[in-house]
Amino acid sequence: MTGERLPLAGVRVLDYGQYVAAPFATMLLSDLGADVVKVEPPTGDEWRRYDPFEPGESRYFYALNRGKRSVALDLKTTEGRERSRELIGSADALVHNCLPERARRFGLDRDSVQGVNPRCVTVCVSAFGSDGPDSARPAYDLIGQALSGLLLADPRPGDTVPRRTGGLALADFTAGLLAALSVTAGLLGRDHSAPEIEVSLLGAALALQAQRFVSVDDVDREPEDASGEGGPRDGGPAREDGRAALEAAAARVEALEALDPYYRAHACADGFVALACLNTAQRLRVGELFGLEDPFAGNPQAAPAGAEEHRRRGAHVRAVEEAFARLSVREAVDALSARGVPTGEVRSLDQLFDDEQVRANGLVQTVEQPGVGPVRLLGSPFKVDGRPSGSGRAAPALDQHAGELLGEPQRR
């Protein structure tokens, strides 16, 4: 789809971000038609040098910066800041991930941006937010996950330290999604005033846990003990030390999963399937397929009422596991799908480049990376008017577009 037909065609977004969250946000905006200008220091975004397969060539950089144009500016110099102001004068939005003092020094804070271009929306991706005792601390995804509780969301027996689920930068990518949403909201509302919108890794990591981050006083408060002092009813990880906290959290997760066969992966004769039943009707259909009755299908997340219920539910889980083990992956998926039960094969990421469903929806694309050749990577996650969006341009070389961007006439 050509850029002229996309919703953000004609919108220019300046990307002063490095690493993951801000570049991911602006790449999504590029997919929707925005002209994204990546403003880099003279040495380039640090992500260009992360796990390079050649000097300055990194898959990680390609993955987050396709479709953009690059200009290298040294914002520590007067000339660099003047060139930056020139670009800001032509922009509709600006995204950065600088600490507050650094943003002011480089002219990327709201007051500086508004002084150059009153209609330019400013979006900041911070670590912990601009207020509070940690506002000046730098951090990356792992720290955001650690301080938000997300790093303890999926502990497993045998873990010696907390670990990221799947090794994924969940806080970074969620913050990027929130930042992209913030830009579009800012553009929509800037006729009233061009806002500065801030999102943080801490907030993004908490947003991922919104369903768990709820405390009902009358339900969750522990009854007072003899001393008249109360506390969390399960004595959560915050009240335990180090390894004991991790082991206790893992035990809680394992205990819950051990009695619920309906929302988890199962081993088949030739691979694995994921089963995702979120209502009673779906759970009962699983039982019908395997000839199993489960009187506890209405609420398998509930704690067992006693030892006998625990035994019966455990036996049912084992029966479901044995039933899956007798089927191939294809047999299990076909049989459950025919009954309207959500299920799917567990696949590795490298299988998806040639997957029919992925390719049919434009979720993988091939770009010609200058000096490297064809590169297959994530396509646009958006469809506009039934067609995948995106420019199809590769990630830019450092300062590749300075000649066409600097010195051009101001748009307003």
For each residue, the residues with C-beta under 8 A, 3 or more apart:
1: 5 6 384 385 387 388 389 390
2: 5 6
3: 6 9 33 35 391
4: 9 33
5: 1 2 9 33 384 385
6: 1 2 3 9 32 33 384 389
7: 32 33 384
8: 11 29 32 33 34 184
9: 3 4 5 6 33 34
10: 33 35
11: 8 29 33 34 35 92 93 187
12: 34 35 36 37 90 91 92 93 411
13: 26 29 30 34 35 36 37 91 92 93 94 95 183
14: 36 37 39 87 88 91 93 94 95
15: 22 23 26 36 37 38 39 68 95
16: 22 39 94 95 96 97 98 106 108
17: 21 22 23 25 26 95 96 97 125
18: 22 23 40 45 46 47 97
19: 22 23 45 46 47 97 140 172
20: 23 24 47 64 141 169 172 173 176
21: 17 24 25 97 125 141 171 172 173 175 176 179 201 204
22: 15 16 17 18 19 25 26 95 96 97 125 176 179
23: 15 17 18 19 20 26 27 38 45 47 64 65 176
24: 20 21 27 28 64 172 173 176 177 180
25: 17 21 22 28 29 95 123 125 175 176 177 179 180 183
26: 13 15 17 22 23 29 30 34 36 38 68 95 180
27: 23 24 30 31 36 64 65 66 67 68
28: 24 25 31 32 176 177 180 381 382
29: 8 11 13 25 26 32 34 36 93 180 183 184
30: 13 26 27 33 34 35 36 66 67 68 390 391
31: 27 28 67 380 381 382 389 390
32: 6 7 8 28 29 382 384 389
33: 3 4 5 6 7 8 9 10 11 30 389
34: 8 9 11 12 13 26 29 30 93
35: 3 10 11 12 13 30 69
36: 12 13 14 15 26 27 29 30 67 68 69
37: 12 13 14 15 68 69 70 71 87 91 401 405
38: 15 23 26 45 65 68 69 70 71 396
39: 14 15 16 71 72 73 84 87
40: 18 44 45 70 71 72 73 398 399
41: 44 45 72 73 74 75
42: 72 73 74
43:
44: 40 41 48 49 56 72 398
45: 18 19 23 38 40 41 48 61 65
46: 18 19 49 50
47: 18 19 20 23 50 58 60 61 64 65
48: 44 45 52 56 57 58 61 398
49: 44 46 52 56 58
50: 46 47 58 60 61
51: 58 59 60
52: 48 49 55 56 57 58
53: 57 58 59
54: 57 372
55: 52
56: 44 48 49 52 398
57: 48 52 53 54 61 369 371 372
58: 47 48 49 50 51 52 53 61 62
59: 51 53 62 63 375 377
60: 47 50 51 63 64
61: 45 47 48 50 57 58 64 65 395
62: 58 59 65 66 367 369 375 377 394 395
63: 59 60 66 377 378
64: 20 23 24 27 47 60 61 395
65: 23 27 38 45 47 61 62 68 395 396
66: 27 30 62 63 367 377 390 393 394 395
67: 27 30 31 36 390 391 392 393
68: 15 26 27 30 36 37 38 65 393 395 396
69: 35 36 37 38 396 400 401 404 405
70: 37 38 40 396 397 398 399 400 401 402
71: 37 38 39 40 83 87 399 401 402 405 406
72: 39 40 41 42 44 398 399 402
73: 39 40 41 42 80 83 84
74: 41 42 77 79 80
75: 41 80 81 84 105 106 107
76: 80
77: 74 80 81
78: 81 82
79: 74 82 83
80: 73 74 75 76 77 83 84
81: 75 77 78 84 85 106 107
82: 78 79 85 86
83: 71 73 79 80 86 87 406
84: 39 73 75 80 81 87 88 106 107 108
85: 81 82 88 89 107 116
86: 82 83 89 90 406 407 410
87: 14 37 39 71 83 84 90 91 405 406
88: 14 84 85 91 94 107 113 116 117 120
89: 85 86 116 117 410 411 412
90: 12 86 87 117 408 410 411 412
91: 12 13 14 37 87 88 94 117 120
92: 11 12 13 119 120 121 187
93: 11 12 13 14 29 34 120 121 122 123 183 186 187
94: 13 14 16 88 91 108 113 120 121 122 123
95: 13 14 15 16 17 22 25 26 123 124 125 179 183
96: 16 17 22 103 108 122 123 124 125
97: 16 17 18 19 21 22 124 125 126
98: 16 102 103 106 108 124
99: 102 103 126 136 138
100: 103 104 109 126 130 135 136
101: 104 105 136
102: 98 99 105 106
103: 96 98 99 100 106 108 109 124
104: 100 101 107 108 109 112
105: 75 101 102
106: 16 75 81 84 98 102 103
107: 75 81 84 85 88 104 112 113 116
108: 16 84 94 96 98 103 104 112 113 122
109: 100 103 104 112 113 122 196
110: 113 114 122 196
111: 114 115
112: 104 107 108 109 115 116
113: 88 94 107 108 109 110 116 117 120 122 196
114: 110 111 117 118 120 122 194
115: 111 112
116: 85 88 89 107 112 113 120
117: 88 89 90 91 113 114 120 412
118: 114 194
119: 92 190 194 412
120: 88 91 92 93 94 113 114 116 117 194
121: 92 93 94 183 186 187 190 194 195 196 197
122: 93 94 96 108 109 110 113 114 186 194 195 196 197
123: 25 93 94 95 96 179 182 183 186 196 197 198 199
124: 95 96 97 98 103 130 196 197 198 199
125: 17 21 22 25 95 96 97 175 176 179 198 199 200 201
126: 97 99 100 129 130 135 198 199 200 201
127: 134 137 138 139 140 143 144 200 201 202
128: 132 134 135 137 139 144 147 200 201 202
129: 126 132 135 198 200 202 203
130: 100 124 126 135 198
131: 135
132: 128 129 135
133:
134: 127 128 137
135: 100 126 128 129 130 131 132
136: 99 100 101
137: 127 128 134
138: 99 127
139: 127 128 143 144 147 201
140: 19 127 143 144 172 201
141: 20 21 144 145 164 169 170 171 172 201
142: 145 146 151 164
143: 127 139 140 146 147 201
144: 127 128 139 140 141 147 148 150 171 172 175 200 201 202 204 205
145: 141 142 148 150 151 164 170 171 205
146: 142 143 150 151 162
147: 128 139 143 144 202 205
148: 144 145 151 171 202 205 206 209
149: 152 153 205 206 209 213
150: 144 145 146 153 170 171 205 206 208 209
151: 142 145 146 148 162 163 164
152: 149 155 162 237 245 246 249
153: 149 150 165 209 212
154: 165 253
155: 152 159 162 246 249 250 253
156: 159 250 253 254
157: 247 250 251 254
158: 250
159: 155 156 162 163 246 250
160: 243 246
161: 246
162: 146 151 152 155 159 246
163: 151 159 167
164: 141 142 145 151 167 168 169 170
165: 153 154 168 170
166:
167: 163 164
168: 164 165 173
169: 20 141 164 172 173
170: 141 145 150 164 165 173 174 205 208
171: 21 141 144 145 148 150 174 175 201 202 204 205 208
172: 19 20 21 24 140 141 144 169 175 176 201 204
173: 20 21 24 168 169 170 176 177
174: 170 171 177 178 204 205 207 208
175: 21 25 125 144 171 172 178 179 199 200 201 203 204
176: 20 21 22 23 24 25 28 125 172 173 179 180
177: 24 25 28 173 174 180 181 204
178: 174 175 181 182 199 203 204 207
179: 21 22 25 95 123 125 175 176 182 183 199
180: 24 25 26 28 29 176 177 183 184
181: 177 178 184 185
182: 123 178 179 185 186 197 199
183: 13 25 29 93 95 121 123 179 180 186 187 197
184: 8 29 180 181 187 188
185: 181 182 188 189 197
186: 93 121 122 123 182 183 189 190 194 195 197
187: 11 92 93 121 183 184 190
188: 184 185
189: 185 186 192 193 195
190: 119 121 186 187 193 194 195
191:
192: 189
193: 189 190
194: 114 118 119 120 121 122 186 190
195: 121 122 186 189 190
196: 109 110 113 121 122 123 124
197: 121 122 123 124 182 183 185 186
198: 123 124 125 126 129 130
199: 123 124 125 126 175 178 179 182 203 204
200: 125 126 127 128 129 144 175 203 204
201: 21 125 126 127 128 139 140 141 143 144 171 172 175 204 205
202: 127 128 129 144 147 148 171 205 206
203: 129 175 178 199 200 206 207
204: 21 144 171 172 174 175 177 178 199 200 201 207 208
205: 144 145 147 148 149 150 170 171 174 201 202 208 209
206: 148 149 150 202 203 209 210 213
207: 174 178 203 204 210
208: 150 170 171 174 204 205
209: 148 149 150 153 205 206 212 213
210: 206 207 213 214
211: 214
212: 153 209
213: 149 206 209 210
214: 210 211
215: 220
216: 219 220
217: 220 221
218: 221
219: 216
220: 215 216 217 232 233
221: 217 218 230 233
222: 230 231 232 233
223: 230
224: 227 228 229 230
225: 228 229 230
226:
227: 224
228: 224 225
229: 224 225
230: 221 222 223 224 225
231: 222 235 239
232: 220 222 235 236 238 239
233: 220 221 222
234: 252
235: 231 232 239 240
236: 232 239 240
237: 152 240 245 246 248 249
238: 232 245
239: 231 232 235 236
240: 235 236 237 244 245 248
241: 244 245
242: 245 246
243: 160 246 247
244: 240 241 247 248
245: 152 237 238 240 241 242 248 249
246: 152 155 159 160 161 162 237 242 243 249 250
247: 157 243 244 250 251
248: 237 240 244 245 251 252
249: 152 155 237 245 246 252 253
250: 155 156 157 158 159 246 247 253 254
251: 157 247 248 254 255
252: 234 248 249 255 256
253: 154 155 156 249 250 256 257
254: 156 157 250 251 257 258
255: 251 252 258 259
256: 252 253 259 260 301
257: 253 254 260 264
258: 254 255 314 317
259: 255 256 300 304 310 313 314 317
260: 256 257 263 264 300 301 317
261: 264 266 275 286 300 316 317 320 321
262: 275 276 277 282 283 286 297 300
263: 260 275 276 277 278
264: 257 260 261 274 275
265: 272 273 274 275 346
266: 261 272 273 274 275 320 321 324 325 332
267: 271 272 321 324 325
268: 271 272 273 324 325 327 328 329 331 332
269: 325 326 327 328 329
270: 328 329
271: 267 268 328 329 345 346
272: 265 266 267 268 329 345 346
273: 265 266 268 324 329 332 333 336 343 344 345 346
274: 264 265 266 343 344 345 346
275: 261 262 263 264 265 266 286 336 341 342 343
276: 262 263 342 343
277: 262 263 282 283 286 341 342
278: 263 282 342
279: 282 283
280: 283 284 297 298
281: 284 285
282: 262 277 278 279 285 286 340 341 342
283: 262 277 279 280 286 287 294 297 300
284: 280 281 287 288 294 297
285: 281 282 288 289 336 339 340 341
286: 261 262 275 277 282 283 289 290 292 320 336 341
287: 283 284 290 291 292 293 294 297
288: 284 285 291 339
289: 285 286 323 335 336 339 341
290: 286 287 319 320 323
291: 287 288
292: 286 287 316 319 320 323
293: 287
294: 283 284 287 297 300 316
295:
296: 299 300 302 309 312 313 316
297: 262 280 283 284 287 294 300
298: 280
299: 296 302
300: 259 260 261 262 283 294 296 297 313
301: 256 260
302: 296 299
303:
304: 259 307 309 310 313
305: 309
306: 309 310
307: 304 310 311
308: 311 312
309: 296 304 305 306 312 313
310: 259 304 306 307 313 314
311: 307 308 314 315
312: 296 308 309 315 316
313: 259 296 300 304 309 310 316 317
314: 258 259 310 311 317 318
315: 311 312 318 319
316: 261 292 294 296 312 313 319 320
317: 258 259 260 261 313 314 320 321
318: 314 315 321 322
319: 290 292 315 316 322 323
320: 261 266 286 290 292 316 317 323 324
321: 261 266 267 317 318 324 325
322: 318 319 325 326
323: 289 290 292 319 320 326 327
324: 266 267 268 273 320 321 327 332
325: 266 267 268 269 321 322
326: 269 322 323
327: 268 269 323 324 331 332 335
328: 268 269 270 271 331 332
329: 268 269 270 271 272 273 332 333 345
330: 333 334
331: 268 327 328 334 335
332: 266 268 273 324 327 328 329 335 336 343
333: 273 329 330 336 337 343 344 345
334: 330 331 337 338
335: 289 327 331 332 338 339
336: 273 275 285 286 289 332 333 339 341 342 343
337: 333 334 340 341 343
338: 334 335
339: 285 288 289 335 336
340: 282 285 337
341: 275 277 282 285 286 289 336 337
342: 275 276 277 278 282 336
343: 273 274 275 276 332 333 336 337
344: 273 274 333
345: 271 272 273 274 329 333
346: 265 271 272 273 274
347: 351 352 355
348: 351
349: 352
350: 353
351: 347 348 354 355
352: 347 349 355 358 363 364
353: 350 358 364 376
354: 351 359
355: 347 351 352 358 359 364
356: 359 360
357: 360 361
358: 352 353 355 361 363 364
359: 354 355 356 362 363 364
360: 356 357
361: 357 358 383 388
362: 359 365 379 380 383 387 388 390
363: 352 358 359 378 379 381 388
364: 352 353 355 358 359 376 377 378 379
365: 362 376 377 378 379 380 388 390 392
366: 374 375 376
367: 62 66 374 375 377 392 393 394 395
368: 373 374 375 394
369: 57 62 372 373 374 375 394 395
370: 394 397
371: 57 397
372: 54 57 369 375
373: 368 369
374: 366 367 368 369
375: 59 62 366 367 368 369 372 394
376: 353 364 365 366
377: 59 62 63 66 364 365 367
378: 63 363 364 365 381
379: 362 363 364 365 388 390
380: 31 362 365 383 388 389 390
381: 28 31 363 378
382: 28 31 32 388 389 390
383: 361 362 380 386 387 388 389
384: 1 5 6 7 32 387 389
385: 1 5
386: 383
387: 1 362 383 384
388: 1 361 362 363 365 379 380 382 383
389: 1 6 31 32 33 380 382 383 384
390: 1 30 31 66 67 362 365 379 380 382
391: 3 30 67
392: 67 365 367
393: 66 67 68 367 396
394: 62 66 367 368 369 370 375
395: 61 62 64 65 66 68 367 369
396: 38 65 68 69 70 393 400 401
397: 70 370 371 400
398: 40 44 48 56 70 72
399: 40 70 71 72 402
400: 69 70 396 397
401: 37 69 70 71 396 404 405
402: 70 71 72 399 405 406
403: 406
404: 69 401 408
405: 37 69 71 87 401 402 408
406: 71 83 86 87 402 403
407: 86
408: 90 404 405
409:
410: 86 89 90
411: 12 89 90
412: 89 90 117 119
